[in-house]
Amino acid sequence: MRTRSKLVLFFGVLVMFYSCQAVKPYQRSYLNDSSMQMGLSKSGAIENYAQTIREGASGARGKSSGGCGCN
């Protein structure tokens, strides 16, 4: 049983180190693609903006105006 746990630990560490690799310069363009970015997409940002304007009670999303649509 002890040998098995050491083996599992060894392979776990091996997988962890294998996943850490340097990105080559020509591969960085794929990481900068818009589909690889975290956060809201353009449609999600528009929905968030519309919800913030409709909800007068919601705050802390970057809008200072009320829910009436006036600035």
N, CA, C and O atoms as a Tripos MOL2 file, in Angstrom:
@<TRIPOS>MOLECULE
protein
  284   283    71     0     0
PROTEIN
NO_CHARGES

@<TRIPOS>ATOM
      1 N           0.8240   -1.1920    0.0000 N.3       1 MET1
      2 CA          0.0000    0.0000    0.0000 C.3       1 MET1
      3 C           0.8680    1.2570    0.0000 C.2       1 MET1
      4 O           0.5340    2.2520   -0.6440 O.2       1 MET1
      5 N           1.9630    1.2050    0.7120 N.am      2 ARG2
      6 CA          2.8390    2.3630    0.7920 C.3       2 ARG2
      7 C           3.5270    2.6160   -0.5510 C.2       2 ARG2
      8 O           3.7230    3.7660   -0.9420 O.2       2 ARG2
      9 N           3.8870    1.5620   -1.2420 N.am      3 THR3
     10 CA          4.5190    1.6910   -2.5480 C.3       3 THR3
     11 C           3.5380    2.2900   -3.5500 C.2       3 THR3
     12 O           3.9110    3.0890   -4.4100 O.2       3 THR3
     13 N           2.2890    1.8900   -3.4210 N.am      4 ARG4
     14 CA          1.2670    2.4030   -4.3350 C.3       4 ARG4
     15 C           1.0640    3.9090   -4.1430 C.2       4 ARG4
     16 O           0.9290    4.6420   -5.1230 O.2       4 ARG4
     17 N           1.0420    4.3680   -2.9110 N.am      5 SER5
     18 CA          0.8590    5.8020   -2.6670 C.3       5 SER5
     19 C           2.0600    6.6000   -3.1660 C.2       5 SER5
     20 O           1.9040    7.7180   -3.6580 O.2       5 SER5
     21 N           3.2580    6.0270   -3.0410 N.am      6 LYS6
     22 CA          4.4400    6.7010   -3.5730 C.3       6 LYS6
     23 C           4.3720    6.7830   -5.0910 C.2       6 LYS6
     24 O           4.7540    7.7910   -5.6860 O.2       6 LYS6
     25 N           3.8850    5.7170   -5.7120 N.am      7 LEU7
     26 CA          3.7560    5.6950   -7.1640 C.3       7 LEU7
     27 C           2.7400    6.7320   -7.6360 C.2       7 LEU7
     28 O           2.9740    7.4380   -8.6170 O.2       7 LEU7
     29 N           1.6240    6.8200   -6.9400 N.am      8 VAL8
     30 CA          0.5980    7.8040   -7.2990 C.3       8 VAL8
     31 C           1.1460    9.2180   -7.1170 C.2       8 VAL8
     32 O           0.9110   10.0880   -7.9550 O.2       8 VAL8
     33 N           1.8660    9.4470   -6.0390 N.am      9 LEU9
     34 CA          2.4700   10.7520   -5.7980 C.3       9 LEU9
     35 C           3.4950   11.0880   -6.8790 C.2       9 LEU9
     36 O           3.5450   12.2180   -7.3640 O.2       9 LEU9
     37 N           4.3030   10.1120   -7.2500 N.am     10 PHE10
     38 CA          5.3090   10.3230   -8.2860 C.3      10 PHE10
     39 C           4.6630   10.7080   -9.6100 C.2      10 PHE10
     40 O           5.0870   11.6680  -10.2540 O.2      10 PHE10
     41 N           3.6380    9.9640  -10.0190 N.am     11 PHE11
     42 CA          2.9850   10.2680  -11.2890 C.3      11 PHE11
     43 C           2.2130   11.5820  -11.2210 C.2      11 PHE11
     44 O           2.1050   12.2860  -12.2250 O.2      11 PHE11
     45 N           1.6800   11.9170  -10.0600 N.am     12 GLY12
     46 CA          1.0150   13.2130   -9.9040 C.3      12 GLY12
     47 C           1.9800   14.3660  -10.0780 C.2      12 GLY12
     48 O           1.6690   15.3460  -10.7560 O.2      12 GLY12
     49 N           3.1570   14.2540   -9.4660 N.am     13 VAL13
     50 CA          4.1790   15.2960   -9.6090 C.3      13 VAL13
     51 C           4.6960   15.3340  -11.0420 C.2      13 VAL13
     52 O           4.9570   16.4100  -11.5800 O.2      13 VAL13
     53 N           4.8440   14.1770  -11.6550 N.am     14 LEU14
     54 CA          5.3020   14.1090  -13.0390 C.3      14 LEU14
     55 C           4.3220   14.8140  -13.9760 C.2      14 LEU14
     56 O           4.7390   15.5650  -14.8580 O.2      14 LEU14
     57 N           3.0450   14.5800  -13.7920 N.am     15 VAL15
     58 CA          2.0330   15.2360  -14.6240 C.3      15 VAL15
     59 C           2.0380   16.7400  -14.3770 C.2      15 VAL15
     60 O           1.8750   17.5270  -15.3100 O.2      15 VAL15
     61 N           2.2250   17.1360  -13.1300 N.am     16 MET16
     62 CA          2.2410   18.5560  -12.7950 C.3      16 MET16
     63 C           3.4210   19.2650  -13.4690 C.2      16 MET16
     64 O           3.2570   20.3680  -13.9910 O.2      16 MET16
     65 N           4.5810   18.6590  -13.4630 N.am     17 PHE17
     66 CA          5.7400   19.2790  -14.0970 C.3      17 PHE17
     67 C           5.6790   19.1970  -15.6180 C.2      17 PHE17
     68 O           6.2210   20.0600  -16.3080 O.2      17 PHE17
     69 N           5.0350   18.1840  -16.1350 N.am     18 TYR18
     70 CA          4.9180   18.0480  -17.5790 C.3      18 TYR18
     71 C           4.0180   19.1390  -18.1550 C.2      18 TYR18
     72 O           4.2040   19.5640  -19.2950 O.2      18 TYR18
     73 N           3.0410   19.5910  -17.3650 N.am     19 SER19
     74 CA          2.1130   20.6020  -17.8640 C.3      19 SER19
     75 C           2.7180   21.9970  -17.8530 C.2      19 SER19
     76 O           2.1480   22.9050  -18.4580 O.2      19 SER19
     77 N           3.8380   22.2020  -17.1940 N.am     20 CYS20
     78 CA          4.4990   23.5140  -17.1530 C.3      20 CYS20
     79 C           5.5620   23.5610  -18.2430 C.2      20 CYS20
     80 O           6.6630   23.0360  -18.0800 O.2      20 CYS20
     81 N           5.2190   24.1870  -19.3410 N.am     21 GLN21
     82 CA          6.1580   24.2950  -20.4460 C.3      21 GLN21
     83 C           6.2690   25.7440  -20.8790 C.2      21 GLN21
     84 O           5.3390   26.5290  -20.6940 O.2      21 GLN21
     85 N           7.3850   26.0890  -21.4430 N.am     22 ALA22
     86 CA          7.5710   27.4320  -21.9830 C.3      22 ALA22
     87 C           6.8490   27.5310  -23.3230 C.2      22 ALA22
     88 O           6.8540   26.5930  -24.1200 O.2      22 ALA22
     89 N           6.2360   28.6750  -23.5520 N.am     23 VAL23
     90 CA          5.5200   28.9020  -24.8030 C.3      23 VAL23
     91 C           6.4900   29.5120  -25.8070 C.2      23 VAL23
     92 O           7.1550   30.5080  -25.5220 O.2      23 VAL23
     93 N           6.5590   28.9100  -26.9640 N.am     24 LYS24
     94 CA          7.4430   29.4050  -28.0180 C.3      24 LYS24
     95 C           6.8620   30.6930  -28.6100 C.2      24 LYS24
     96 O           5.6460   30.8820  -28.6010 O.2      24 LYS24
     97 N           7.7200   31.5760  -29.1230 N.am     25 PRO25
     98 CA          7.2290   32.8650  -29.6430 C.3      25 PRO25
     99 C           6.1750   32.7270  -30.7400 C.2      25 PRO25
    100 O           5.2440   33.5310  -30.7960 O.2      25 PRO25
    101 N           6.2980   31.7400  -31.6020 N.am     26 TYR26
    102 CA          5.3130   31.6050  -32.6700 C.3      26 TYR26
    103 C           3.9970   31.0110  -32.1750 C.2      26 TYR26
    104 O           3.0050   31.0460  -32.9020 O.2      26 TYR26
    105 N           3.9620   30.4660  -30.9570 N.am     27 GLN27
    106 CA          2.7290   29.9320  -30.3940 C.3      27 GLN27
    107 C           1.9570   30.9790  -29.5900 C.2      27 GLN27
    108 O           0.8020   30.7470  -29.2330 O.2      27 GLN27
    109 N           2.5630   32.1000  -29.3080 N.am     28 ARG28
    110 CA          1.9150   33.1200  -28.4830 C.3      28 ARG28
    111 C           0.7510   33.7810  -29.1930 C.2      28 ARG28
    112 O          -0.1480   34.3100  -28.5390 O.2      28 ARG28
    113 N           0.7500   33.7630  -30.5050 N.am     29 SER29
    114 CA         -0.3690   34.3710  -31.2290 C.3      29 SER29
    115 C          -1.6640   33.6150  -30.9580 C.2      29 SER29
    116 O          -2.7400   34.2130  -30.9600 O.2      29 SER29
    117 N          -1.5720   32.3090  -30.7240 N.am     30 TYR30
    118 CA         -2.7700   31.5380  -30.4050 C.3      30 TYR30
    119 C          -3.2980   31.8820  -29.0180 C.2      30 TYR30
    120 O          -4.5070   31.8430  -28.7870 O.2      30 TYR30
    121 N          -2.4060   32.2160  -28.1010 N.am     31 LEU31
    122 CA         -2.8370   32.5820  -26.7560 C.3      31 LEU31
    123 C          -3.4850   33.9580  -26.7330 C.2      31 LEU31
    124 O          -4.3100   34.2310  -25.8620 O.2      31 LEU31
    125 N          -3.1320   34.8240  -27.6650 N.am     32 ASN32
    126 CA         -3.7130   36.1580  -27.7280 C.3      32 ASN32
    127 C          -5.0100   36.1940  -28.5110 C.2      32 ASN32
    128 O          -5.5950   37.2640  -28.6790 O.2      32 ASN32
    129 N          -5.4690   35.0580  -28.9930 N.am     33 ASP33
    130 CA         -6.7130   35.0060  -29.7400 C.3      33 ASP33
    131 C          -7.8740   35.3810  -28.8220 C.2      33 ASP33
    132 O          -7.8310   35.1020  -27.6240 O.2      33 ASP33
    133 N          -8.8960   36.0050  -29.3680 N.am     34 SER34
    134 CA        -10.0130   36.4740  -28.5420 C.3      34 SER34
    135 C         -10.7760   35.3230  -27.8940 C.2      34 SER34
    136 O         -11.3630   35.5000  -26.8270 O.2      34 SER34
    137 N         -10.7760   34.1540  -28.5180 N.am     35 SER35
    138 CA        -11.4790   33.0210  -27.9210 C.3      35 SER35
    139 C         -10.7330   32.4390  -26.7250 C.2      35 SER35
    140 O         -11.3130   31.6770  -25.9510 O.2      35 SER35
    141 N          -9.4670   32.7810  -26.5610 N.am     36 MET36
    142 CA         -8.6810   32.2830  -25.4350 C.3      36 MET36
    143 C          -8.7120   33.2250  -24.2340 C.2      36 MET36
    144 O          -8.2280   32.8640  -23.1610 O.2      36 MET36
    145 N          -9.2670   34.4160  -24.3920 N.am     37 GLN37
    146 CA         -9.2800   35.3940  -23.3150 C.3      37 GLN37
    147 C         -10.3650   35.0500  -22.3020 C.2      37 GLN37
    148 O         -11.4520   34.5960  -22.6600 O.2      37 GLN37
    149 N         -10.0490   35.2740  -21.0400 N.am     38 MET38
    150 CA        -11.0240   35.0540  -19.9830 C.3      38 MET38
    151 C         -11.8420   36.3240  -19.8030 C.2      38 MET38
    152 O         -11.3840   37.4190  -20.1280 O.2      38 MET38
    153 N         -13.0280   36.1750  -19.2940 N.am     39 GLY39
    154 CA        -13.8720   37.3330  -19.0410 C.3      39 GLY39
    155 C         -15.0810   37.3340  -19.9580 C.2      39 GLY39
    156 O         -15.3810   36.3410  -20.6210 O.2      39 GLY39
    157 N         -15.7620   38.4550  -19.9820 N.am     40 LEU40
    158 CA        -16.9750   38.5720  -20.7760 C.3      40 LEU40
    159 C         -16.6540   38.7400  -22.2560 C.2      40 LEU40
    160 O         -15.6930   39.4130  -22.6290 O.2      40 LEU40
    161 N         -17.4680   38.1220  -23.0770 N.am     41 SER41
    162 CA        -17.3570   38.3550  -24.5110 C.3      41 SER41
    163 C         -18.0520   39.6760  -24.8270 C.2      41 SER41
    164 O         -18.5840   40.3230  -23.9240 O.2      41 SER41
    165 N         -18.0570   40.0810  -26.0780 N.am     42 LYS42
    166 CA        -18.7040   41.3390  -26.4430 C.3      42 LYS42
    167 C         -20.1960   41.2760  -26.1700 C.2      42 LYS42
    168 O         -20.7750   42.2450  -25.6780 O.2      42 LYS42
    169 N         -20.8290   40.1530  -26.4820 N.am     43 SER43
    170 CA        -22.2610   40.0420  -26.2190 C.3      43 SER43
    171 C         -22.5350   40.0070  -24.7190 C.2      43 SER43
    172 O         -23.5440   40.5440  -24.2610 O.2      43 SER43
    173 N         -21.6530   39.3860  -23.9570 N.am     44 GLY44
    174 CA        -21.8160   39.3710  -22.5060 C.3      44 GLY44
    175 C         -21.6420   40.7460  -21.9000 C.2      44 GLY44
    176 O         -22.3120   41.0830  -20.9250 O.2      44 GLY44
    177 N         -20.7490   41.5460  -22.4660 N.am     45 ALA45
    178 CA        -20.5470   42.9080  -21.9710 C.3      45 ALA45
    179 C         -21.7670   43.7710  -22.2670 C.2      45 ALA45
    180 O         -22.1430   44.6100  -21.4480 O.2      45 ALA45
    181 N         -22.3850   43.5790  -23.4190 N.am     46 ILE46
    182 CA        -23.5890   44.3380  -23.7630 C.3      46 ILE46
    183 C         -24.7340   43.9450  -22.8410 C.2      46 ILE46
    184 O         -25.4700   44.8110  -22.3700 O.2      46 ILE46
    185 N         -24.8940   42.6500  -22.5770 N.am     47 GLU47
    186 CA        -25.9390   42.2020  -21.6570 C.3      47 GLU47
    187 C         -25.7060   42.7420  -20.2580 C.2      47 GLU47
    188 O         -26.6540   43.1390  -19.5800 O.2      47 GLU47
    189 N         -24.4710   42.7610  -19.8230 N.am     48 ASN48
    190 CA        -24.1310   43.2960  -18.5100 C.3      48 ASN48
    191 C         -24.4520   44.7860  -18.4410 C.2      48 ASN48
    192 O         -24.9670   45.2640  -17.4300 O.2      48 ASN48
    193 N         -24.1540   45.5140  -19.5000 N.am     49 TYR49
    194 CA        -24.4440   46.9460  -19.5490 C.3      49 TYR49
    195 C         -25.9510   47.1900  -19.4870 C.2      49 TYR49
    196 O         -26.4100   48.0530  -18.7390 O.2      49 TYR49
    197 N         -26.7180   46.4360  -20.2690 N.am     50 ALA50
    198 CA        -28.1710   46.6110  -20.2810 C.3      50 ALA50
    199 C         -28.7750   46.2590  -18.9270 C.2      50 ALA50
    200 O         -29.6860   46.9450  -18.4640 O.2      50 ALA50
    201 N         -28.2920   45.2240  -18.3000 N.am     51 GLN51
    202 CA        -28.8090   44.8380  -16.9900 C.3      51 GLN51
    203 C         -28.4630   45.8920  -15.9480 C.2      51 GLN51
    204 O         -29.2730   46.1690  -15.0640 O.2      51 GLN51
    205 N         -27.2970   46.4730  -16.0320 N.am     52 THR52
    206 CA        -26.8940   47.5070  -15.0780 C.3      52 THR52
    207 C         -27.7810   48.7350  -15.2080 C.2      52 THR52
    208 O         -28.1300   49.3550  -14.2030 O.2      52 THR52
    209 N         -28.1500   49.0950  -16.4360 N.am     53 ILE53
    210 CA        -29.0090   50.2660  -16.6240 C.3      53 ILE53
    211 C         -30.4270   49.9600  -16.1570 C.2      53 ILE53
    212 O         -31.0750   50.8230  -15.5650 O.2      53 ILE53
    213 N         -30.9240   48.7500  -16.4100 N.am     54 ARG54
    214 CA        -32.2830   48.4060  -15.9950 C.3      54 ARG54
    215 C         -32.4110   48.2870  -14.4920 C.2      54 ARG54
    216 O         -33.4150   48.7040  -13.9150 O.2      54 ARG54
    217 N         -31.4010   47.7230  -13.8550 N.am     55 GLU55
    218 CA        -31.4410   47.5210  -12.4100 C.3      55 GLU55
    219 C         -30.9570   48.7820  -11.7230 C.2      55 GLU55
    220 O         -29.7630   49.0810  -11.7440 O.2      55 GLU55
    221 N         -31.8500   49.5110  -11.1270 N.am     56 GLY56
    222 CA        -31.4440   50.7070  -10.4100 C.3      56 GLY56
    223 C         -30.7540   50.3770   -9.1020 C.2      56 GLY56
    224 O         -29.9770   51.1790   -8.5830 O.2      56 GLY56
    225 N         -31.0360   49.1870   -8.5630 N.am     57 ALA57
    226 CA        -30.4970   48.8130   -7.2550 C.3      57 ALA57
    227 C         -29.1300   48.1550   -7.3470 C.2      57 ALA57
    228 O         -28.4150   48.0730   -6.3480 O.2      57 ALA57
    229 N         -28.7580   47.6880   -8.5240 N.am     58 SER58
    230 CA        -27.4690   47.0030   -8.6190 C.3      58 SER58
    231 C         -26.3590   48.0280   -8.6940 C.2      58 SER58
    232 O         -26.4670   49.0380   -9.3890 O.2      58 SER58
    233 N         -25.3090   47.7560   -7.9800 N.am     59 GLY59
    234 CA        -24.2000   48.6920   -7.9830 C.3      59 GLY59
    235 C         -22.8860   47.9830   -8.1740 C.2      59 GLY59
    236 O         -22.8540   46.7660   -8.3570 O.2      59 GLY59
    237 N         -21.8170   48.7180   -8.1360 N.am     60 ALA60
    238 CA        -20.4520   48.2070   -8.2060 C.3      60 ALA60
    239 C         -20.1460   47.5280   -9.5260 C.2      60 ALA60
    240 O         -19.3340   46.6030   -9.5710 O.2      60 ALA60
    241 N         -20.7770   47.9650  -10.5930 N.am     61 ARG61
    242 CA        -20.4450   47.4360  -11.9130 C.3      61 ARG61
    243 C         -19.8860   48.5220  -12.8190 C.2      61 ARG61
    244 O         -19.7480   48.3130  -14.0240 O.2      61 ARG61
    245 N         -19.5700   49.6520  -12.2650 N.am     62 GLY62
    246 CA        -18.9160   50.6770  -13.0490 C.3      62 GLY62
    247 C         -19.8300   51.7500  -13.6020 C.2      62 GLY62
    248 O         -19.3510   52.6490  -14.2930 O.2      62 GLY62
    249 N         -21.1110   51.6990  -13.3320 N.am     63 LYS63
    250 CA        -22.0340   52.7130  -13.8360 C.3      63 LYS63
    251 C         -22.4860   53.5850  -12.6760 C.2      63 LYS63
    252 O         -22.7800   53.0840  -11.5900 O.2      63 LYS63
    253 N         -22.5380   54.8750  -12.9050 N.am     64 SER64
    254 CA        -22.9400   55.7840  -11.8400 C.3      64 SER64
    255 C         -24.3490   56.3110  -12.0310 C.2      64 SER64
    256 O         -24.8840   56.9520  -11.1270 O.2      64 SER64
    257 N         -24.9680   56.0640  -13.1740 N.am     65 SER65
    258 CA        -26.3090   56.5760  -13.4220 C.3      65 SER65
    259 C         -27.3510   55.6490  -12.8220 C.2      65 SER65
    260 O         -27.0470   54.5170  -12.4430 O.2      65 SER65
    261 N         -28.5670   56.1330  -12.7410 N.am     66 GLY66
    262 CA        -29.6580   55.3470  -12.1830 C.3      66 GLY66
    263 C         -30.2580   54.4140  -13.2010 C.2      66 GLY66
    264 O         -29.7250   54.2630  -14.3000 O.2      66 GLY66
    265 N         -31.3660   53.7840  -12.8480 N.am     67 GLY67
    266 CA        -32.0300   52.8310  -13.7220 C.3      67 GLY67
    267 C         -32.9600   53.4780  -14.7190 C.2      67 GLY67
    268 O         -33.5550   52.7800  -15.5410 O.2      67 GLY67
    269 N         -33.1050   54.8000  -14.6740 N.am     68 CYS68
    270 CA        -34.0510   55.4730  -15.5620 C.3      68 CYS68
    271 C         -33.4850   55.6800  -16.9640 C.2      68 CYS68
    272 O         -34.2440   56.0000  -17.8780 O.2      68 CYS68
    273 N         -32.2130   55.5140  -17.1600 N.am     69 GLY69
    274 CA        -31.5980   55.7030  -18.4660 C.3      69 GLY69
    275 C         -31.0080   57.0830  -18.6500 C.2      69 GLY69
    276 O         -30.3960   57.3620  -19.6810 O.2      69 GLY69
    277 N         -31.1810   57.9530  -17.6680 N.am     70 CYS70
    278 CA        -30.6020   59.2940  -17.7660 C.3      70 CYS70
    279 C         -29.1880   59.2900  -17.1970 C.2      70 CYS70
    280 O         -28.8480   58.4470  -16.3680 O.2      70 CYS70
    281 N         -28.3890   60.2130  -17.6340 N.am     71 ASN71
    282 CA        -27.0050   60.2680  -17.1520 C.3      71 ASN71
    283 C         -26.8820   61.2630  -16.0810 C.2      71 ASN71
    284 O         -25.7920   61.4580  -15.5420 O.2      71 ASN71
@<TRIPOS>BOND
     1     1     2 1
     2     2     3 1
     3     3     4 2
     4     3     5 am
     5     5     6 1
     6     6     7 1
     7     7     8 2
     8     7     9 am
     9     9    10 1
    10    10    11 1
    11    11    12 2
    12    11    13 am
    13    13    14 1
    14    14    15 1
    15    15    16 2
    16    15    17 am
    17    17    18 1
    18    18    19 1
    19    19    20 2
    20    19    21 am
    21    21    22 1
    22    22    23 1
    23    23    24 2
    24    23    25 am
    25    25    26 1
    26    26    27 1
    27    27    28 2
    28    27    29 am
    29    29    30 1
    30    30    31 1
    31    31    32 2
    32    31    33 am
    33    33    34 1
    34    34    35 1
    35    35    36 2
    36    35    37 am
    37    37    38 1
    38    38    39 1
    39    39    40 2
    40    39    41 am
    41    41    42 1
    42    42    43 1
    43    43    44 2
    44    43    45 am
    45    45    46 1
    46    46    47 1
    47    47    48 2
    48    47    49 am
    49    49    50 1
    50    50    51 1
    51    51    52 2
    52    51    53 am
    53    53    54 1
    54    54    55 1
    55    55    56 2
    56    55    57 am
    57    57    58 1
    58    58    59 1
    59    59    60 2
    60    59    61 am
    61    61    62 1
    62    62    63 1
    63    63    64 2
    64    63    65 am
    65    65    66 1
    66    66    67 1
    67    67    68 2
    68    67    69 am
    69    69    70 1
    70    70    71 1
    71    71    72 2
    72    71    73 am
    73    73    74 1
    74    74    75 1
    75    75    76 2
    76    75    77 am
    77    77    78 1
    78    78    79 1
    79    79    80 2
    80    79    81 am
    81    81    82 1
    82    82    83 1
    83    83    84 2
    84    83    85 am
    85    85    86 1
    86    86    87 1
    87    87    88 2
    88    87    89 am
    89    89    90 1
    90    90    91 1
    91    91    92 2
    92    91    93 am
    93    93    94 1
    94    94    95 1
    95    95    96 2
    96    95    97 am
    97    97    98 1
    98    98    99 1
    99    99   100 2
   100    99   101 am
   101   101   102 1
   102   102   103 1
   103   103   104 2
   104   103   105 am
   105   105   106 1
   106   106   107 1
   107   107   108 2
   108   107   109 am
   109   109   110 1
   110   110   111 1
   111   111   112 2
   112   111   113 am
   113   113   114 1
   114   114   115 1
   115   115   116 2
   116   115   117 am
   117   117   118 1
   118   118   119 1
   119   119   120 2
   120   119   121 am
   121   121   122 1
   122   122   123 1
   123   123   124 2
   124   123   125 am
   125   125   126 1
   126   126   127 1
   127   127   128 2
   128   127   129 am
   129   129   130 1
   130   130   131 1
   131   131   132 2
   132   131   133 am
   133   133   134 1
   134   134   135 1
   135   135   136 2
   136   135   137 am
   137   137   138 1
   138   138   139 1
   139   139   140 2
   140   139   141 am
   141   141   142 1
   142   142   143 1
   143   143   144 2
   144   143   145 am
   145   145   146 1
   146   146   147 1
   147   147   148 2
   148   147   149 am
   149   149   150 1
   150   150   151 1
   151   151   152 2
   152   151   153 am
   153   153   154 1
   154   154   155 1
   155   155   156 2
   156   155   157 am
   157   157   158 1
   158   158   159 1
   159   159   160 2
   160   159   161 am
   161   161   162 1
   162   162   163 1
   163   163   164 2
   164   163   165 am
   165   165   166 1
   166   166   167 1
   167   167   168 2
   168   167   169 am
   169   169   170 1
   170   170   171 1
   171   171   172 2
   172   171   173 am
   173   173   174 1
   174   174   175 1
   175   175   176 2
   176   175   177 am
   177   177   178 1
   178   178   179 1
   179   179   180 2
   180   179   181 am
   181   181   182 1
   182   182   183 1
   183   183   184 2
   184   183   185 am
   185   185   186 1
   186   186   187 1
   187   187   188 2
   188   187   189 am
   189   189   190 1
   190   190   191 1
   191   191   192 2
   192   191   193 am
   193   193   194 1
   194   194   195 1
   195   195   196 2
   196   195   197 am
   197   197   198 1
   198   198   199 1
   199   199   200 2
   200   199   201 am
   201   201   202 1
   202   202   203 1
   203   203   204 2
   204   203   205 am
   205   205   206 1
   206   206   207 1
   207   207   208 2
   208   207   209 am
   209   209   210 1
   210   210   211 1
   211   211   212 2
   212   211   213 am
   213   213   214 1
   214   214   215 1
   215   215   216 2
   216   215   217 am
   217   217   218 1
   218   218   219 1
   219   219   220 2
   220   219   221 am
   221   221   222 1
   222   222   223 1
   223   223   224 2
   224   223   225 am
   225   225   226 1
   226   226   227 1
   227   227   228 2
   228   227   229 am
   229   229   230 1
   230   230   231 1
   231   231   232 2
   232   231   233 am
   233   233   234 1
   234   234   235 1
   235   235   236 2
   236   235   237 am
   237   237   238 1
   238   238   239 1
   239   239   240 2
   240   239   241 am
   241   241   242 1
   242   242   243 1
   243   243   244 2
   244   243   245 am
   245   245   246 1
   246   246   247 1
   247   247   248 2
   248   247   249 am
   249   249   250 1
   250   250   251 1
   251   251   252 2
   252   251   253 am
   253   253   254 1
   254   254   255 1
   255   255   256 2
   256   255   257 am
   257   257   258 1
   258   258   259 1
   259   259   260 2
   260   259   261 am
   261   261   262 1
   262   262   263 1
   263   263   264 2
   264   263   265 am
   265   265   266 1
   266   266   267 1
   267   267   268 2
   268   267   269 am
   269   269   270 1
   270   270   271 1
   271   271   272 2
   272   271   273 am
   273   273   274 1
   274   274   275 1
   275   275   276 2
   276   275   277 am
   277   277   278 1
   278   278   279 1
   279   279   280 2
   280   279   281 am
   281   281   282 1
   282   282   283 1
   283   283   284 2
@<TRIPOS>SUBSTRUCTURE
     1 MET1         2 RESIDUE 1 A MET
     2 ARG2         6 RESIDUE 1 A ARG
     3 THR3        10 RESIDUE 1 A THR
     4 ARG4        14 RESIDUE 1 A ARG
     5 SER5        18 RESIDUE 1 A SER
     6 LYS6        22 RESIDUE 1 A LYS
     7 LEU7        26 RESIDUE 1 A LEU
     8 VAL8        30 RESIDUE 1 A VAL
     9 LEU9        34 RESIDUE 1 A LEU
    10 PHE10       38 RESIDUE 1 A PHE
    11 PHE11       42 RESIDUE 1 A PHE
    12 GLY12       46 RESIDUE 1 A GLY
    13 VAL13       50 RESIDUE 1 A VAL
    14 LEU14       54 RESIDUE 1 A LEU
    15 VAL15       58 RESIDUE 1 A VAL
    16 MET16       62 RESIDUE 1 A MET
    17 PHE17       66 RESIDUE 1 A PHE
    18 TYR18       70 RESIDUE 1 A TYR
    19 SER19       74 RESIDUE 1 A SER
    20 CYS20       78 RESIDUE 1 A CYS
    21 GLN21       82 RESIDUE 1 A GLN
    22 ALA22       86 RESIDUE 1 A ALA
    23 VAL23       90 RESIDUE 1 A VAL
    24 LYS24       94 RESIDUE 1 A LYS
    25 PRO25       98 RESIDUE 1 A PRO
    26 TYR26      102 RESIDUE 1 A TYR
    27 GLN27      106 RESIDUE 1 A GLN
    28 ARG28      110 RESIDUE 1 A ARG
    29 SER29      114 RESIDUE 1 A SER
    30 TYR30      118 RESIDUE 1 A TYR
    31 LEU31      122 RESIDUE 1 A LEU
    32 ASN32      126 RESIDUE 1 A ASN
    33 ASP33      130 RESIDUE 1 A ASP
    34 SER34      134 RESIDUE 1 A SER
    35 SER35      138 RESIDUE 1 A SER
    36 MET36      142 RESIDUE 1 A MET
    37 GLN37      146 RESIDUE 1 A GLN
    38 MET38      150 RESIDUE 1 A MET
    39 GLY39      154 RESIDUE 1 A GLY
    40 LEU40      158 RESIDUE 1 A LEU
    41 SER41      162 RESIDUE 1 A SER
    42 LYS42      166 RESIDUE 1 A LYS
    43 SER43      170 RESIDUE 1 A SER
    44 GLY44      174 RESIDUE 1 A GLY
    45 ALA45      178 RESIDUE 1 A ALA
    46 ILE46      182 RESIDUE 1 A ILE
    47 GLU47      186 RESIDUE 1 A GLU
    48 ASN48      190 RESIDUE 1 A ASN
    49 TYR49      194 RESIDUE 1 A TYR
    50 ALA50      198 RESIDUE 1 A ALA
    51 GLN51      202 RESIDUE 1 A GLN
    52 THR52      206 RESIDUE 1 A THR
    53 ILE53      210 RESIDUE 1 A ILE
    54 ARG54      214 RESIDUE 1 A ARG
    55 GLU55      218 RESIDUE 1 A GLU
    56 GLY56      222 RESIDUE 1 A GLY
    57 ALA57      226 RESIDUE 1 A ALA
    58 SER58      230 RESIDUE 1 A SER
    59 GLY59      234 RESIDUE 1 A GLY
    60 ALA60      238 RESIDUE 1 A ALA
    61 ARG61      242 RESIDUE 1 A ARG
    62 GLY62      246 RESIDUE 1 A GLY
    63 LYS63      250 RESIDUE 1 A LYS
    64 SER64      254 RESIDUE 1 A SER
    65 SER65      258 RESIDUE 1 A SER
    66 GLY66      262 RESIDUE 1 A GLY
    67 GLY67      266 RESIDUE 1 A GLY
    68 CYS68      270 RESIDUE 1 A CYS
    69 GLY69      274 RESIDUE 1 A GLY
    70 CYS70      278 RESIDUE 1 A CYS
    71 ASN71      282 RESIDUE 1 A ASN
